[in-house]
Amino acid sequence: MEIYFQGEAHGVARPVDAVVNAQLPCSKATPTPSPQPTGINFVELLEHKHQQLTPEKQHDKHAEDKDKNKE
């Protein structure tokens, strides 16, 4: 059977034996390229978040210490 696409011949199809085809060794896959860096540095994001939260916690703790000293 010939394969045509948009009026152009693209090749000849042939029947495939599924059992034999399943036993054939697969061709070696090409190595996948390493992923590109996203530009997101999660360590820096966590440090920044920690720095933002730390002064608030220290302020709250300082206020609690003053309240305890008043009693």
MOPAC internal coordinates of N, CA, C and O (Angstrom, degrees):
PM7 1SCF
backbone

  N    0.0000 0     0.00 0     0.00 0    0    0    0
  C    1.4257 1     0.00 0     0.00 0    1    0    0
  C    1.5338 1   107.73 1     0.00 0    2    1    0
  O    1.2310 1   120.75 1   -47.34 1    3    2    1
  N    1.3077 1   116.18 1   132.66 1    3    2    1
  C    1.4583 1   121.07 1   177.70 1    5    3    2
  C    1.5220 1   109.43 1   -94.39 1    6    5    3
  O    1.2310 1   120.69 1   -36.88 1    7    6    5
  N    1.3197 1   116.29 1   143.12 1    7    6    5
  C    1.4600 1   122.60 1  -179.53 1    9    7    6
  C    1.5244 1   108.22 1  -103.40 1   10    9    7
  O    1.2310 1   121.28 1   -53.88 1   11   10    9
  N    1.3367 1   115.16 1   126.12 1   11   10    9
  C    1.4633 1   121.80 1   177.67 1   13   11   10
  C    1.5197 1   108.81 1  -120.71 1   14   13   11
  O    1.2310 1   120.69 1   -37.53 1   15   14   13
  N    1.3312 1   116.29 1   142.47 1   15   14   13
  C    1.4509 1   121.54 1   173.95 1   17   15   14
  C    1.5120 1   108.07 1  -137.72 1   18   17   15
  O    1.2310 1   120.68 1   -56.20 1   19   18   17
  N    1.2927 1   116.31 1   123.80 1   19   18   17
  C    1.4619 1   124.20 1  -177.90 1   21   19   18
  C    1.5314 1   111.46 1    51.21 1   22   21   19
  O    1.2310 1   121.49 1  -137.44 1   23   22   21
  N    1.3303 1   114.75 1    42.56 1   23   22   21
  C    1.4555 1   121.19 1   176.04 1   25   23   22
  C    1.5175 1   114.72 1    80.72 1   26   25   23
  O    1.2310 1   119.34 1  -178.18 1   27   26   25
  N    1.3342 1   118.87 1     1.82 1   27   26   25
  C    1.4743 1   122.04 1  -179.95 1   29   27   26
  C    1.5126 1   109.88 1  -110.66 1   30   29   27
  O    1.2310 1   120.65 1   -42.13 1   31   30   29
  N    1.3236 1   116.36 1   137.87 1   31   30   29
  C    1.4696 1   121.02 1   176.87 1   33   31   30
  C    1.5325 1   108.40 1   -75.22 1   34   33   31
  O    1.2310 1   120.86 1   -48.71 1   35   34   33
  N    1.3307 1   115.96 1   131.29 1   35   34   33
  C    1.4658 1   120.90 1  -178.56 1   37   35   34
  C    1.5232 1   112.83 1  -117.02 1   38   37   35
  O    1.2310 1   119.40 1   178.97 1   39   38   37
  N    1.2911 1   118.76 1    -1.03 1   39   38   37
  C    1.4466 1   119.88 1   177.23 1   41   39   38
  C    1.5154 1   112.09 1   145.60 1   42   41   39
  O    1.2310 1   122.02 1     3.96 1   43   42   41
  N    1.3176 1   113.75 1  -176.04 1   43   42   41
  C    1.4514 1   121.10 1  -178.59 1   45   43   42
  C    1.5213 1   108.24 1  -116.99 1   46   45   43
  O    1.2310 1   120.38 1   -50.30 1   47   46   45
  N    1.3301 1   116.87 1   129.70 1   47   46   45
  C    1.4569 1   121.81 1   177.50 1   49   47   46
  C    1.5152 1   108.72 1   -88.71 1   50   49   47
  O    1.2310 1   120.87 1   -33.56 1   51   50   49
  N    1.3134 1   115.94 1   146.44 1   51   50   49
  C    1.4562 1   120.18 1   176.93 1   53   51   50
  C    1.5193 1   108.62 1  -134.21 1   54   53   51
  O    1.2310 1   119.69 1   -28.10 1   55   54   53
  N    1.3111 1   118.20 1   151.90 1   55   54   53
  C    1.4639 1   120.38 1  -179.91 1   57   55   54
  C    1.5239 1   110.39 1   -67.49 1   58   57   55
  O    1.2310 1   121.35 1   -31.99 1   59   58   57
  N    1.3168 1   115.02 1   148.01 1   59   58   57
  C    1.4630 1   121.13 1  -179.73 1   61   59   58
  C    1.5219 1   108.10 1  -119.41 1   62   61   59
  O    1.2310 1   120.82 1   -44.53 1   63   62   61
  N    1.3250 1   116.03 1   135.47 1   63   62   61
  C    1.4583 1   121.41 1   174.39 1   65   63   62
  C    1.5326 1   106.78 1   -88.56 1   66   65   63
  O    1.2310 1   120.11 1   -68.79 1   67   66   65
  N    1.3235 1   117.39 1   111.21 1   67   66   65
  C    1.4651 1   121.64 1  -174.82 1   69   67   66
  C    1.5232 1   112.27 1   -60.89 1   70   69   67
  O    1.2310 1   119.55 1   144.28 1   71   70   69
  N    1.3338 1   118.46 1   -35.72 1   71   70   69
  C    1.4679 1   121.69 1  -178.72 1   73   71   70
  C    1.5265 1   109.66 1   -67.91 1   74   73   71
  O    1.2310 1   120.17 1   132.19 1   75   74   73
  N    1.3248 1   117.28 1   -47.81 1   75   74   73
  C    1.4663 1   120.98 1   179.96 1   77   75   74
  C    1.5260 1   109.53 1   -66.04 1   78   77   75
  O    1.2310 1   120.55 1   138.25 1   79   78   77
  N    1.3232 1   116.56 1   -41.75 1   79   78   77
  C    1.4596 1   120.75 1  -178.79 1   81   79   78
  C    1.5308 1   110.97 1   -61.62 1   82   81   79
  O    1.2310 1   119.81 1   143.62 1   83   82   81
  N    1.3358 1   117.96 1   -36.38 1   83   82   81
  C    1.4591 1   121.99 1  -179.67 1   85   83   82
  C    1.5201 1   111.76 1   -69.71 1   86   85   83
  O    1.2310 1   119.62 1   156.68 1   87   86   85
  N    1.3418 1   118.34 1   -23.32 1   87   86   85
  C    1.4570 1   121.52 1  -177.76 1   89   87   86
  C    1.5225 1   112.95 1   -91.62 1   90   89   87
  O    1.2310 1   120.12 1   169.60 1   91   90   89
  N    1.3055 1   117.38 1   -10.40 1   91   90   89
  C    1.4609 1   120.81 1  -179.93 1   93   91   90
  C    1.5270 1   109.95 1   -73.04 1   94   93   91
  O    1.2310 1   120.50 1   -36.92 1   95   94   93
  N    1.3275 1   116.64 1   143.08 1   95   94   93
  C    1.4736 1   117.71 1   177.79 1   97   95   94
  C    1.5293 1   109.48 1   -68.44 1   98   97   95
  O    1.2310 1   121.59 1   -35.62 1   99   98   97
  N    1.3042 1   114.57 1   144.38 1   99   98   97
  C    1.4626 1   117.96 1   179.69 1  101   99   98
  C    1.5279 1   109.47 1   -78.80 1  102  101   99
  O    1.2310 1   121.25 1   -27.46 1  103  102  101
  N    1.2933 1   115.22 1   152.54 1  103  102  101
  C    1.4574 1   118.86 1   177.04 1  105  103  102
  C    1.5234 1   108.29 1   -72.88 1  106  105  103
  O    1.2310 1   120.60 1   -28.38 1  107  106  105
  N    1.3030 1   116.45 1   151.62 1  107  106  105
  C    1.4630 1   120.02 1  -179.07 1  109  107  106
  C    1.5191 1   109.34 1   -66.11 1  110  109  107
  O    1.2310 1   121.67 1   -48.76 1  111  110  109
  N    1.3083 1   114.40 1   131.24 1  111  110  109
  C    1.4597 1   119.60 1   179.16 1  113  111  110
  C    1.5197 1   109.17 1   -74.91 1  114  113  111
  O    1.2310 1   121.10 1   -34.40 1  115  114  113
  N    1.2898 1   115.49 1   145.60 1  115  114  113
  C    1.4540 1   119.09 1   175.92 1  117  115  114
  C    1.5180 1   108.62 1   -71.21 1  118  117  115
  O    1.2310 1   120.04 1   -39.00 1  119  118  117
  N    1.3068 1   117.53 1   141.00 1  119  118  117
  C    1.4753 1   118.82 1  -179.12 1  121  119  118
  C    1.5252 1   110.32 1   -62.77 1  122  121  119
  O    1.2310 1   121.48 1   -42.79 1  123  122  121
  N    1.3037 1   114.78 1   137.21 1  123  122  121
  C    1.4606 1   118.85 1   179.35 1  125  123  122
  C    1.5236 1   108.58 1   -77.16 1  126  125  123
  O    1.2310 1   120.50 1   -41.27 1  127  126  125
  N    1.3035 1   116.65 1   138.73 1  127  126  125
  C    1.4616 1   118.81 1   179.17 1  129  127  126
  C    1.5237 1   110.35 1   -67.43 1  130  129  127
  O    1.2310 1   121.18 1   -29.91 1  131  130  129
  N    1.3121 1   115.35 1   150.09 1  131  130  129
  C    1.4593 1   118.86 1   179.39 1  133  131  130
  C    1.5259 1   108.48 1   -66.24 1  134  133  131
  O    1.2310 1   120.64 1   -34.40 1  135  134  133
  N    1.3196 1   116.38 1   145.60 1  135  134  133
  C    1.4601 1   118.75 1  -177.37 1  137  135  134
  C    1.5301 1   111.08 1   -64.12 1  138  137  135
  O    1.2310 1   121.52 1   -34.94 1  139  138  137
  N    1.3050 1   114.70 1   145.06 1  139  138  137
  C    1.4514 1   120.20 1   178.86 1  141  139  138
  C    1.5269 1   108.95 1   -75.33 1  142  141  139
  O    1.2310 1   120.32 1   -35.82 1  143  142  141
  N    1.3114 1   116.99 1   144.18 1  143  142  141
  C    1.4660 1   118.53 1   178.52 1  145  143  142
  C    1.5248 1   110.42 1   -63.57 1  146  145  143
  O    1.2310 1   120.96 1   -36.08 1  147  146  145
  N    1.3115 1   115.78 1   143.92 1  147  146  145
  C    1.4607 1   120.73 1  -177.85 1  149  147  146
  C    1.5114 1   112.10 1   -86.46 1  150  149  147
  O    1.2310 1   120.69 1   162.87 1  151  150  149
  N    1.3201 1   116.28 1   -17.13 1  151  150  149
  C    1.4531 1   119.45 1  -176.52 1  153  151  150
  C    1.5148 1   111.85 1    88.66 1  154  153  151
  O    1.2310 1   120.24 1   179.92 1  155  154  153
  N    1.3307 1   117.14 1    -0.08 1  155  154  153
  C    1.4583 1   120.98 1   179.61 1  157  155  154
  C    1.5294 1   107.86 1   -97.94 1  158  157  155
  O    1.2310 1   120.79 1   -56.61 1  159  158  157
  N    1.3119 1   116.09 1   123.39 1  159  158  157
  C    1.4533 1   121.35 1   177.28 1  161  159  158
  C    1.5268 1   107.13 1  -106.95 1  162  161  159
  O    1.2310 1   120.84 1   -78.32 1  163  162  161
  N    1.3211 1   115.99 1   101.68 1  163  162  161
  C    1.4522 1   120.48 1  -174.29 1  165  163  162
  C    1.5248 1   112.45 1   -67.20 1  166  165  163
  O    1.2310 1   120.07 1   149.19 1  167  166  165
  N    1.3256 1   117.46 1   -30.81 1  167  166  165
  C    1.4641 1   120.22 1   178.50 1  169  167  166
  C    1.5182 1   109.39 1   -64.81 1  170  169  167
  O    1.2310 1   120.41 1   135.11 1  171  170  169
  N    1.3426 1   116.82 1   -44.89 1  171  170  169
  C    1.4657 1   119.72 1   178.57 1  173  171  170
  C    1.5184 1   111.06 1   -64.05 1  174  173  171
  O    1.2310 1   120.04 1   140.59 1  175  174  173
  N    1.3233 1   117.53 1   -39.41 1  175  174  173
  C    1.4614 1   119.88 1   178.08 1  177  175  174
  C    1.5261 1   111.39 1   -61.42 1  178  177  175
  O    1.2310 1   120.32 1   137.22 1  179  178  177
  N    1.3258 1   117.00 1   -42.78 1  179  178  177
  C    1.4675 1   120.33 1   179.13 1  181  179  178
  C    1.5206 1   111.52 1   -65.95 1  182  181  179
  O    1.2310 1   120.62 1   138.46 1  183  182  181
  N    1.3389 1   116.42 1   -41.54 1  183  182  181
  C    1.4633 1   119.73 1   178.42 1  185  183  182
  C    1.5223 1   110.49 1   -62.38 1  186  185  183
  O    1.2310 1   120.66 1   137.01 1  187  186  185
  N    1.3344 1   116.34 1   -42.99 1  187  186  185
  C    1.4651 1   120.47 1   179.64 1  189  187  186
  C    1.5292 1   110.59 1   -62.65 1  190  189  187
  O    1.2310 1   120.43 1   136.77 1  191  190  189
  N    1.3142 1   116.77 1   -43.23 1  191  190  189
  C    1.4646 1   120.85 1   179.21 1  193  191  190
  C    1.5219 1   110.40 1   -64.16 1  194  193  191
  O    1.2310 1   120.82 1   139.31 1  195  194  193
  N    1.3312 1   116.03 1   -40.69 1  195  194  193
  C    1.4677 1   120.50 1   179.23 1  197  195  194
  C    1.5269 1   110.32 1   -63.63 1  198  197  195
  O    1.2310 1   120.56 1   138.11 1  199  198  197
  N    1.3284 1   116.54 1   -41.89 1  199  198  197
  C    1.4695 1   120.42 1   179.63 1  201  199  198
  C    1.5250 1   110.89 1   -65.18 1  202  201  199
  O    1.2310 1   120.48 1   145.80 1  203  202  201
  N    1.3236 1   116.69 1   -34.20 1  203  202  201
  C    1.4629 1   119.56 1   178.57 1  205  203  202
  C    1.5258 1   111.28 1   -70.88 1  206  205  203
  O    1.2310 1   120.28 1   143.76 1  207  206  205
  N    1.3129 1   117.07 1   -36.24 1  207  206  205
  C    1.4624 1   120.83 1  -177.41 1  209  207  206
  C    1.5193 1   112.62 1   -81.89 1  210  209  207
  O    1.2310 1   119.93 1   149.86 1  211  210  209
  N    1.3021 1   117.74 1   -30.14 1  211  210  209
  C    1.4626 1   121.97 1  -174.59 1  213  211  210
  C    1.5239 1   112.29 1   -60.38 1  214  213  211
  O    1.2310 1   117.68 1   131.24 1  215  214  213
  N    1.3386 1   122.02 1   -48.76 1  215  214  213
  C    1.4662 1   120.21 1  -179.15 1  217  215  214
  C    1.5272 1   112.55 1   -60.18 1  218  217  215
  O    1.2310 1   119.83 1   143.05 1  219  218  217
  N    1.3269 1   117.93 1   -36.95 1  219  218  217
  C    1.4606 1   120.58 1   178.76 1  221  219  218
  C    1.5171 1   110.57 1   -64.13 1  222  221  219
  O    1.2310 1   120.47 1   136.18 1  223  222  221
  N    1.3090 1   116.70 1   -43.82 1  223  222  221
  C    1.4614 1   120.48 1  -179.69 1  225  223  222
  C    1.5211 1   110.10 1   -64.91 1  226  225  223
  O    1.2310 1   120.54 1   138.41 1  227  226  225
  N    1.3215 1   116.58 1   -41.59 1  227  226  225
  C    1.4635 1   119.29 1   179.80 1  229  227  226
  C    1.5219 1   109.75 1   -65.22 1  230  229  227
  O    1.2310 1   120.02 1   140.83 1  231  230  229
  N    1.3305 1   117.57 1   -39.17 1  231  230  229
  C    1.4506 1   121.18 1   178.74 1  233  231  230
  C    1.5217 1   110.02 1   -63.50 1  234  233  231
  O    1.2310 1   120.20 1   135.03 1  235  234  233
  N    1.3284 1   117.23 1   -44.97 1  235  234  233
  C    1.4563 1   121.22 1   179.28 1  237  235  234
  C    1.5211 1   110.78 1   -63.25 1  238  237  235
  O    1.2310 1   120.30 1   140.14 1  239  238  237
  N    1.3145 1   117.03 1   -39.86 1  239  238  237
  C    1.4623 1   120.86 1  -179.65 1  241  239  238
  C    1.5252 1   109.51 1   -67.80 1  242  241  239
  O    1.2310 1   120.80 1   139.80 1  243  242  241
  N    1.3308 1   116.08 1   -40.20 1  243  242  241
  C    1.4607 1   120.69 1   179.99 1  245  243  242
  C    1.5302 1   109.56 1   -63.53 1  246  245  243
  O    1.2310 1   119.62 1   139.77 1  247  246  245
  N    1.3101 1   118.33 1   -40.23 1  247  246  245
  C    1.4590 1   122.80 1   178.89 1  249  247  246
  C    1.5263 1   109.78 1   -66.43 1  250  249  247
  O    1.2310 1   119.70 1   140.96 1  251  250  249
  N    1.3195 1   118.19 1   -39.04 1  251  250  249
  C    1.4607 1   121.23 1   178.18 1  253  251  250
  C    1.5200 1   110.25 1   -65.03 1  254  253  251
  O    1.2310 1   120.25 1   139.51 1  255  254  253
  N    1.3510 1   117.12 1   -40.49 1  255  254  253
  C    1.4640 1   120.51 1   179.37 1  257  255  254
  C    1.5215 1   110.51 1   -63.46 1  258  257  255
  O    1.2310 1   119.64 1   141.69 1  259  258  257
  N    1.3498 1   118.29 1   -38.31 1  259  258  257
  C    1.4697 1   120.88 1   178.86 1  261  259  258
  C    1.5148 1   110.15 1   -65.66 1  262  261  259
  O    1.2310 1   120.73 1   139.19 1  263  262  261
  N    1.3500 1   116.21 1   -40.81 1  263  262  261
  C    1.4543 1   120.20 1   179.16 1  265  263  262
  C    1.5188 1   111.67 1   -62.89 1  266  265  263
  O    1.2310 1   120.20 1   142.33 1  267  266  265
  N    1.3165 1   117.21 1   -37.67 1  267  266  265
  C    1.4675 1   121.28 1   179.36 1  269  267  266
  C    1.5167 1   110.31 1   -68.68 1  270  269  267
  O    1.2310 1   120.40 1   142.06 1  271  270  269
  N    1.3223 1   116.83 1   -37.94 1  271  270  269
  C    1.4729 1   120.68 1  -179.38 1  273  271  270
  C    1.5136 1   111.10 1   -68.96 1  274  273  271
  O    1.2310 1   119.23 1   152.18 1  275  274  273
  N    1.3090 1   119.07 1   -27.82 1  275  274  273
  C    1.4667 1   122.37 1   179.40 1  277  275  274
  C    1.5232 1   111.22 1   -69.57 1  278  277  275
  O    1.2310 1   120.67 1   150.20 1  279  278  277
  N    1.3350 1   116.33 1   -29.80 1  279  278  277
  C    1.4713 1   119.69 1  -177.49 1  281  279  278
  C    1.4637 1   110.00 1   -74.86 1  282  281  279
  O    1.2310 1   120.10 1   180.00 1  283  282  281

